[in-house]
Amino acid sequence: MSQSPLIGAQAPPESAHAAQLRRGFPLLKFEPALEVEFRQVYRAESLPQLRRNLWLGVVFVIGFSALAHVALAADVNRLMDLIRAVVLLPTLILGLVLVYSRWYERHYPLTAALSAPIFGAGVVVLAVIAARHGVDLISTVVITTIYIYFMLGLLFYAAFGASLAVFASYLIAAPLAALPTPLIVVDVGVLACTNIVGAMVCYTLERAKRTNFLEERLLIETASRDGLTGIRNRRMFDEHIGRIWPQAVREQAPLALMLIDIDHFKAYNDYYGHQAGDECLRRVAWSLDRSARRPLDLTARYGGEEFAIVLYDARREHVEEAARRIRASIEALAVEHLASPAAEKRLTVSIGAACITPGANRTHYGFIQLADEALYAAKEQGRNCMVVMDKEYEQLTTGSFRRGAPRAVHGA
């Protein structure tokens, strides 16, 4: 056993979720890409509850309208009913239309942020009108404030801004309506306390939701990553292929799969020891992981010293260029391999790639087999080379490995 040539190897890059959790988020903001991901998950998870809450809002409006009809004169109720019909119910109906439509994801957050203060201002006007006729309905403004903070699916800053707008509308409407000063003072105190408590609880809840989001994503990442190298594992590879295959069929997008095998790795392990072998696998994995950065691309440890890279919407020329970059990056690692039978005495890889446009009558198993055949061809050609197959897919029979079939070799 010889001394390991891997000195000063760096740690793998920290995942975005782990980095964000470590840095914290006191302003309730993630890095842009994570923020988009969090908001998508938040909107999806909030949708069922939002539907119930908006219907509950309709019930509240109708219920308080009935109570006002009992407590106030008919002419006052006519004016209040007009405000409900023109301001309150339309905003709730608009929200209901969005949460039951395909426009929810795109339009609901902004619509809710703009509609909430309008709805709240309408409730303030109703409360001021009632107060002028001897009925105290400030509780409706308090309930509306709570409703905006916790039941419209708004994130903290949108909910806080809308609630402050409702508070400001009372500060304007009450003096204009010449309400008694003692009543205004008491109502302002009540609304101020409601906003303070609502804002604190809303902030705390959102912080907890964001923390849970990051921790859940870290758990998912842990389950989907290879314990030794830190890149995606075989299970994640299988799931990913299963997901993108039907998508590629629908979109008629070309797919590429590269299988990369470290040349003479057993000899490396025997010569330098298993710890050096593990470090070698990690170094190669981290180098390969940089080759798949688009959302639907994936790098995974396929098994042993073999790795897989899936490239979505990638044509043959793109794959050949990617394979050349991979071989160059492995060469740049400059890992000594004195046990290699090759003359270079450095670590090299063999690459087999399959490039196809998926068809509805085929499965991804043949796709994987084609890449496997290409890798076998690269090994037959003496290793440290790449073989790309595409046209061979038409003659391939899934489950029948064609070791004697002719193959084109690119890049020795």
ZAFI-724134 format. One line per 10 residues: number of its first residue (from 1); their letters; for each residue x, y, z of C-alpha. Coordinates in Angstrom, 3 decimals. Layout:
<atoms>
NUM = a = X,Y,Z  ...
</atoms>
This chain:
<atoms>
1 = msqspligaq = 0.000,0.000,0.000  1.357,3.406,-1.016  0.731,6.857,0.450  -2.408,8.538,-0.875  -1.797,11.106,-3.620  -4.916,13.031,-2.561  -3.619,15.731,-0.247  -5.622,18.806,0.710  -8.904,17.653,-0.856  -11.631,20.191,-0.394
11 = appesahaaq = -15.050,19.550,1.114  -18.094,19.353,-1.191  -20.044,22.558,-1.743  -22.691,23.215,0.885  -26.268,22.827,-0.321  -28.321,25.997,-0.747  -30.774,24.903,1.959  -28.025,24.118,4.471  -26.243,27.411,3.740  -29.443,29.409,4.212
21 = lrrgfpllkf = -30.249,27.644,7.473  -26.738,28.296,8.745  -26.806,31.997,7.793  -30.311,32.539,9.115  -32.983,34.851,7.723  -33.949,37.551,10.259  -35.600,39.616,7.486  -37.697,36.616,6.369  -36.000,36.484,2.985  -34.090,33.638,1.362
31 = epalevefrq = -31.663,33.725,-1.514  -33.651,34.413,-4.732  -33.848,30.830,-6.002  -34.771,29.472,-2.575  -37.314,32.251,-2.088  -39.073,31.250,-5.295  -39.054,27.596,-4.214  -40.398,28.431,-0.740  -43.219,30.594,-2.093  -44.280,27.891,-4.540
41 = vyraeslpql = -44.415,25.301,-1.769  -46.165,27.742,0.589  -48.862,28.595,-1.963  -49.477,24.935,-2.754  -49.759,23.972,0.908  -51.965,26.970,1.756  -54.520,26.429,-1.020  -56.998,24.071,0.738  -57.091,26.250,3.855  -57.418,29.418,1.771
51 = rrnlwlgvvf = -60.532,28.109,0.098  -62.143,27.432,3.476  -61.061,30.780,4.882  -62.491,32.786,1.976  -65.843,31.047,2.319  -65.635,31.799,6.041  -65.100,35.466,5.134  -68.329,35.425,3.117  -70.121,33.933,6.141  -68.680,36.688,8.377
61 = vigfsalahv = -69.880,39.446,6.053  -73.376,37.990,5.837  -73.498,37.296,9.585  -72.461,40.807,10.634  -74.837,42.231,8.054  -77.693,40.366,9.744  -76.626,41.664,13.164  -76.429,45.227,11.834  -79.958,44.930,10.451  -81.143,44.095,13.954
71 = alaadvnrlm = -79.264,46.945,15.646  -79.505,49.819,13.129  -82.217,51.705,11.290  -83.258,50.695,7.769  -81.840,53.788,6.040  -78.439,53.238,7.687  -78.468,49.578,6.675  -79.175,50.476,3.061  -75.955,52.477,2.920  -74.007,49.738,4.707
81 = dliravvllp = -75.436,47.044,2.422  -74.306,49.086,-0.565  -70.739,49.162,0.795  -70.838,45.422,1.428  -72.129,44.764,-2.087  -69.651,47.094,-3.812  -66.501,46.554,-1.708  -66.549,43.568,0.634  -68.229,40.766,-1.293  -66.500,41.487,-4.639
91 = tlilglvlvy = -63.043,41.228,-3.041  -63.957,37.888,-1.455  -65.513,36.617,-4.676  -62.407,37.622,-6.629  -60.290,35.668,-4.166  -62.565,32.634,-4.481  -62.385,32.766,-8.276  -58.576,32.773,-8.124  -58.210,29.929,-5.598  -60.424,27.702,-7.726
101 = srwyerhypl = -58.736,28.568,-11.022  -55.449,27.979,-12.837  -54.527,31.635,-12.171  -54.013,31.019,-8.463  -50.243,30.526,-8.542  -49.545,33.567,-10.659  -52.127,36.127,-9.555  -53.463,35.357,-6.078  -50.557,36.678,-3.925  -50.565,40.150,-5.519
111 = taalsapifg = -54.360,40.294,-5.748  -54.723,39.371,-2.074  -52.099,41.926,-1.017  -53.966,44.694,-2.901  -57.502,43.570,-2.023  -56.929,43.063,1.716  -56.514,46.783,2.575  -59.508,47.661,0.370  -61.615,45.085,2.183  -60.318,46.330,5.533
121 = agvvvlavia = -61.022,49.961,4.644  -64.580,48.969,3.756  -65.010,47.361,7.170  -63.616,50.525,8.793  -66.190,52.661,6.982  -68.971,50.337,8.158  -67.696,50.527,11.749  -67.512,54.345,11.609  -71.050,54.610,10.192  -72.335,52.294,12.935
131 = arhgvdlist = -70.483,54.292,15.617  -72.138,57.512,14.401  -75.477,55.822,15.095  -74.565,54.537,18.534  -73.428,50.990,17.729  -69.807,50.070,18.444  -68.502,47.731,15.710  -64.770,48.206,16.288  -64.665,44.454,16.940  -65.307,43.923,13.216
141 = vvittiyiyf = -62.134,45.889,12.422  -60.209,43.808,14.969  -61.510,40.576,13.424  -60.650,41.857,9.934  -57.101,42.662,11.047  -56.679,39.168,12.461  -58.206,37.745,9.272  -55.652,39.611,7.134  -52.715,38.462,9.254  -53.585,34.777,9.449
151 = mlgllfyaaf = -56.290,33.675,7.016  -55.516,35.120,3.583  -52.267,33.246,2.982  -50.240,36.468,2.975  -46.610,36.401,4.008  -45.526,38.701,6.828  -44.630,41.876,4.942  -47.764,41.805,2.783  -49.985,41.084,5.800  -48.288,43.758,7.911
161 = gaslavfasy = -48.603,46.375,5.167  -52.275,45.594,4.546  -53.083,45.701,8.268  -51.284,49.022,8.704  -53.336,50.383,5.792  -56.526,49.318,7.606  -55.269,50.980,10.790  -54.441,54.165,8.876  -57.898,54.186,7.270  -59.460,54.257,10.741
171 = liaaplaalp = -57.146,57.092,11.795  -58.473,59.054,8.794  -62.149,58.025,8.789  -62.922,58.378,12.513  -61.981,62.101,12.811  -63.665,62.863,9.462  -66.854,61.304,10.827  -66.506,63.464,13.965  -66.587,60.496,16.338  -66.085,61.369,20.015
181 = tplivvdvgv = -62.433,61.760,20.889  -62.541,59.311,23.847  -64.029,56.659,21.547  -61.338,57.269,18.916  -58.582,57.040,21.524  -59.893,53.730,22.861  -60.430,52.296,19.375  -56.956,53.355,18.231  -55.439,51.700,21.294  -57.355,48.493,20.612
191 = lactnivgam = -56.313,48.448,16.946  -52.690,49.274,17.791  -52.508,46.378,20.251  -54.171,44.081,17.700  -51.539,44.997,15.118  -48.653,44.560,17.535  -49.817,41.114,18.620  -50.796,40.126,15.072  -47.461,41.232,13.623  -45.436,39.433,16.294
201 = vcytlerakr = -47.342,36.174,15.911  -47.357,36.417,12.102  -43.587,36.992,12.046  -42.980,34.081,14.413  -45.212,31.738,12.422  -43.574,32.602,9.124  -40.116,32.173,10.606  -41.152,28.730,11.852  -42.588,27.842,8.421  -39.391,28.908,6.696
211 = tnfleerlli = -37.275,26.940,9.165  -39.453,23.858,8.683  -39.185,24.270,4.910  -35.376,24.305,5.030  -35.183,21.401,7.481  -37.595,19.285,5.425  -35.601,19.967,2.280  -32.406,19.005,4.091  -34.003,15.712,5.185  -35.070,15.046,1.598
221 = etasrdgltg = -31.574,15.901,0.386  -30.029,13.566,2.962  -32.283,10.710,1.866  -31.531,11.345,-1.803  -27.749,11.763,-1.504  -24.983,9.208,-1.506  -23.451,8.926,1.944  -19.845,8.818,0.721  -19.724,11.398,-2.064  -22.614,13.728,-1.150
231 = irnrrmfdeh = -24.046,13.743,-4.671  -27.399,12.167,-5.594  -27.742,8.433,-5.053  -29.034,5.619,-7.251  -32.537,5.873,-5.804  -32.746,9.521,-6.766  -31.405,8.716,-10.223  -34.129,6.106,-10.775  -36.844,8.497,-9.566  -35.517,11.333,-11.710
241 = igriwpqavr = -35.410,9.235,-14.872  -38.942,8.039,-14.151  -40.147,11.655,-13.835  -38.457,13.277,-16.804  -39.024,10.457,-19.312  -42.781,11.143,-19.785  -42.075,14.881,-19.768  -39.511,14.461,-22.541  -42.025,12.335,-24.492  -44.645,15.101,-24.211
251 = eqaplalmli = -42.232,17.877,-25.144  -40.249,15.812,-27.659  -37.104,16.979,-25.892  -33.849,15.058,-26.474  -32.383,13.293,-23.460  -28.797,12.314,-22.780  -27.355,9.922,-20.236  -23.635,9.655,-19.551  -22.265,6.742,-17.542  -18.771,7.477,-16.232
261 = didhfkaynd = -16.513,4.764,-14.856  -13.182,5.362,-13.085  -10.547,3.367,-14.956  -8.771,0.605,-13.024  -10.283,1.690,-9.719  -9.787,-1.698,-8.038  -6.070,-1.427,-8.727  -6.118,2.087,-7.238  -7.825,0.782,-4.087  -5.380,-2.087,-3.756
271 = yyghqagdec = -2.355,0.175,-4.218  -3.336,3.196,-2.096  -5.900,1.701,0.308  -9.629,2.090,0.744  -9.476,5.467,2.496  -7.624,6.923,-0.466  -10.128,5.187,-2.730  -13.016,6.841,-0.891  -11.337,10.222,-1.194  -10.789,9.584,-4.889
281 = lrrvawsldr = -14.510,8.833,-5.364  -15.419,12.044,-3.574  -13.062,14.164,-5.679  -14.376,12.687,-8.921  -18.021,13.047,-7.782  -17.612,16.727,-6.881  -15.955,17.395,-10.208  -18.755,15.650,-12.119  -21.475,17.419,-10.140  -20.476,20.708,-11.755
291 = sarrpldlta = -21.512,19.312,-15.151  -25.245,19.181,-14.357  -26.437,22.563,-13.119  -29.700,23.082,-15.021  -32.978,22.366,-13.164  -33.708,19.050,-14.946  -30.096,17.814,-15.089  -28.788,15.382,-12.487  -25.495,13.857,-11.358  -25.646,10.681,-9.287
301 = ryggeefaiv = -23.464,7.883,-8.033  -24.728,4.945,-10.059  -22.871,2.263,-8.124  -19.325,1.511,-6.975  -16.932,3.636,-9.036  -19.580,4.397,-11.664  -21.442,7.704,-11.982  -24.381,8.877,-14.078  -25.212,12.291,-15.505  -28.661,12.997,-16.959
311 = lydarrehve = -28.973,15.970,-19.313  -32.397,17.234,-20.357  -32.949,18.827,-23.764  -29.370,17.998,-24.788  -28.432,17.085,-28.348  -25.430,15.018,-29.399  -23.074,17.952,-29.921  -23.880,19.253,-26.428  -23.212,15.813,-24.942  -19.900,15.427,-26.766
321 = eaarrirasi = -18.783,18.829,-25.510  -19.899,17.956,-21.951  -17.971,14.671,-22.115  -14.824,16.487,-23.254  -15.172,18.930,-20.357  -15.606,16.061,-17.918  -12.482,14.286,-19.116  -10.574,17.573,-18.927  -11.814,18.222,-15.387  -10.739,14.747,-14.249
331 = ealavehlas = -7.354,15.307,-15.850  -7.126,18.655,-14.038  -7.491,16.853,-10.712  -4.020,15.401,-11.467  -4.615,12.338,-9.305  -1.653,9.996,-9.468  -2.447,6.352,-10.281  0.806,4.404,-10.243  -1.078,1.102,-10.307  -2.728,1.892,-13.639
341 = paaekrltvs = -1.550,-0.269,-16.566  -1.843,2.794,-18.791  1.259,4.771,-19.606  -0.025,8.060,-18.150  -0.044,6.770,-14.520  -2.820,9.161,-13.599  -6.499,8.783,-12.842  -8.734,8.645,-15.957  -12.361,7.847,-16.717  -14.286,6.087,-19.460
351 = igaacitpga = -17.558,7.643,-20.625  -20.461,6.009,-22.391  -23.280,8.318,-23.494  -26.714,7.742,-24.985  -28.510,10.540,-26.890  -32.117,9.944,-27.881  -35.478,11.608,-28.339  -37.885,9.496,-26.240  -40.854,7.881,-27.932  -44.177,6.969,-26.381
361 = nrthygfiql = -43.680,3.321,-27.380  -40.321,2.986,-25.562  -39.281,3.018,-21.910  -36.324,4.537,-20.117  -34.844,1.077,-19.513  -33.640,0.888,-23.103  -32.209,4.390,-22.730  -30.121,3.272,-19.753  -29.085,0.103,-21.590  -27.850,2.128,-24.558
371 = adealyaake = -25.620,4.219,-22.276  -24.385,1.019,-20.644  -23.485,-0.423,-24.035  -21.647,2.787,-24.915  -19.664,2.562,-21.662  -18.787,-1.060,-22.385  -17.606,-0.002,-25.833  -15.388,2.682,-24.280  -13.809,0.059,-22.026  -13.310,-2.276,-24.987
381 = qgrncmvvmd = -11.452,0.501,-26.797  -8.833,0.627,-24.041  -10.544,3.028,-21.565  -9.776,6.740,-21.072  -12.123,7.590,-23.939  -15.748,8.414,-24.648  -18.328,6.696,-26.829  -21.608,8.388,-27.785  -24.482,6.348,-29.211  -27.710,7.623,-30.730
391 = keyeqlttgs = -28.695,5.853,-33.959  -28.042,2.479,-32.284  -31.184,3.073,-30.214  -33.415,2.131,-33.147  -31.916,-1.369,-33.348  -31.667,-1.881,-29.571  -33.734,-4.590,-27.896  -34.175,-3.831,-24.217  -32.729,-6.595,-22.080  -30.490,-7.958,-24.846
401 = frrgapravh = -26.992,-6.595,-24.371  -25.134,-6.419,-27.715  -21.484,-6.785,-26.753  -20.416,-7.593,-30.272  -22.220,-4.672,-31.928  -20.107,-2.045,-33.736  -19.654,1.240,-31.886  -18.279,4.632,-32.814  -15.609,5.983,-30.495  -15.045,9.721,-30.024
411 = ga = -11.996,11.104,-28.274  -9.293,8.676,-27.271
</atoms>
